[in-house]
Amino acid sequence: MATFALVSLGPVLVISTFLILGPLDQGSSSPSLRLILLADFVYVLVVAALVLQRIVALVAARRAQSAGSRLHLRLTGAFAILALIPTVSVAIFAALTVNVGLEGWFSDRVRQVVGSSLEAAEAYEEEHRRDLSQDALILAGILDATRQRTFFMGDNGIRNVLAQGQAQIQRGLREAFVIDGAGEIISRGERSYLFDYEKPSEAQIETARTEGILVIEDWENNEFRALVGLNAFVDRFLYVSRDVDGELLSLLDETKETAQFYQQLENERGRVLFEFGLIYLGFAVILILAAIWLGLWFAERLSRPVGSLTGAAKRVGAGDLDVRVIEEEGDDEIAMLGRYFNQMTRQLKAQRTTLLENTDQIERRRRLFDSVLSSVTSGVVGLDDQGRVAFVNRSAQRLLDWHDEHQSLSLELAVPEFGALFKRLISGEGAAVQEEIKVTRNGRLENLLVRMSPRYAEGGELEGYVVAFDDVTNLVAAQRMAAWGDVARRIAHEIKNPLTPIQLSAERIKRKFSRHLDEPLTDDLSQLTGVIVRQTDDLRRIVDEFSKFARMPEPELRTVSLRELAEAAVLLQQSGQPEVLITSDLGEDPMMADLDATMINQALTNLLKNAGEAIDIKKEQSADFCPEIRVRASVEGRVAVITIADNGIGLPEDRARLFEPYVTTRSEGTGLGLPIVRKIVEEHGGTLDLVDADPFDDTGRRGAMAVIRLPLLEIVEANQEQVER
């Protein structure tokens, strides 16, 4: 409403100013003109300030790159150009028209006509003046001549001469008087009455005395009067009059005024053009500012919804679907666009909510699936229909020592050991294939039980393959341990029994037959029976080892310090292996635990001996190194960790078999030391692992390290309480 009122006020002021300057013709000093011009000035200032403020705001918004600012600026420019083009065009046309019109008004023909009219009027006036002057001089001459001929001439004589002279003049004189220097009538002629007498002024009389004759124009009485001095008389003047046409005289004055006005207009032609242009410019400024302000209002009305939609669209693009635009009233496209946009955002929000719920449900299922696959100890590898790796669970990464670089590789490249089994699967030997495969990773040989099967979609199309495998290394080792335990019991039972009779028989043969033989045969008999006895002792020792392995005694648990047991074992081996540097770092924690001290001491001693034997083998291969055994002890939670590392020959690739009986790296070893140690540790609720030791020097050579983990007292008691429950 304010915009329309302000815009409508512009044409009202223009029309009012035109009426006051034109038809009403109030004059340049009238209060109404001053008031309307002041109103025009104030209106121009207000609208100009508003337009300037809006333009500054538009430029600032454009620089800030606010939504809709570019469209607003373009619309404003378009409306301004639409307002300026017709106004400037009309201004140019009006200026040309006025100039052409003035050229017609002030042409040579018009100037000649005006000049001719003025000359004609002046000629008419001059003719009457000249005729009257001539007639007055003639009559004055008659009076002077008559006075010179007559010695004495009275008033009656003068009267007669005046009458005769009036009669003689053809053009006729209406009145004739002889007056003195004071303007008093001395004598008068025919038809010269006192009531028609117009007494001349002293200045007129003085002018006539000086110049000889004076023509007096009396426009009010429609007559010309002439005042002539009489030379033959003393202080006497001839005062005559003649009637003239009053309308002609008025026309003469109007012609003079018109000519003067025309000349004035011609002289002020440039000023008239300037004033006209200034007035038109003022009107144009008022109308242009009003039109621009109206254009700004329309531009804002058009661009504001578009800008709001642009900003809202940006926020929607950023993910904010709660944004809404103001819905304009009406049924036009802009209002409908706002309503459709709000409807669209509501639908998008509902769809996104549904999609997020579905995605969340799918994600929960995926997390459950991943959690299950990650929690299972079996390794699972998913393949696509081309046999490329698409999914790997955590157990598979651990068992195969995989990283992300194996993704998208074919199974034959990722795990060459699985290639033959996978070819059997894709060749169609069955719905699933299974095989135990040995895989070497990080220097360790592992036994994997591998199962492969295809994976089909709901429509029966092949989607890929599933490879599942378990680490059965420990299971195989347990099976072998059980088999060796059974073998050990049989050996201990079947072999140990005949060893004593064999040894006794060999000793009886030596005693009985040695006295019946001569000395050379006796020596041979002693040597042969000695061999039988020694070999029998060796067999008995081996059988005893198998017996210990087969029938490990139950540990007699007592609360002891594991640290002290380790110190004793280290001290013993330092004395038994003086050529080897044995260092220990057992910490300050006593590491109290319920243990069988004898069995744990035997286990530690065996491990230290094995480390020394590995160093001896390394010495045979290369003597250029410093033999060293490092013993460390630490506490992790409530578990004691003891490590025994050496820089010997290291571990073989199939290190898991070292825990099997009769598997040894020494030619003279029985291979029962590590199995017995492991069995002792497991009987105490602990674990024994063989890993590569960190390098002791800069050569990077790795030895072997045994890692023993034993529960400390609190954990053992808690486990016993759980068992009792």
PyMOL commands that set and color helices and strands:
alter all, ss='L'
color gray80, all
select helices_A, chain A and resi 2-21+31-63+69-105+108-149+155-168+194-196+202-211+246-267+269-317+333-375+394-400+404-406+411-414+416-426+473-494+496-514+519-550+562-576+597-621+655-659+673-683+713-724
alter helices_A, ss='H'
color red, helices_A
select strands_A, chain A and resi 175-180+185-188+213-218+223-229+236-243+379-384+389-392+433-441+444-456+462-471+558-561+581-585+592-595+628-636+639-646+687-692+704-711
alter strands_A, ss='S'
color yellow, strands_A
deselect
rebuild
show_as cartoon
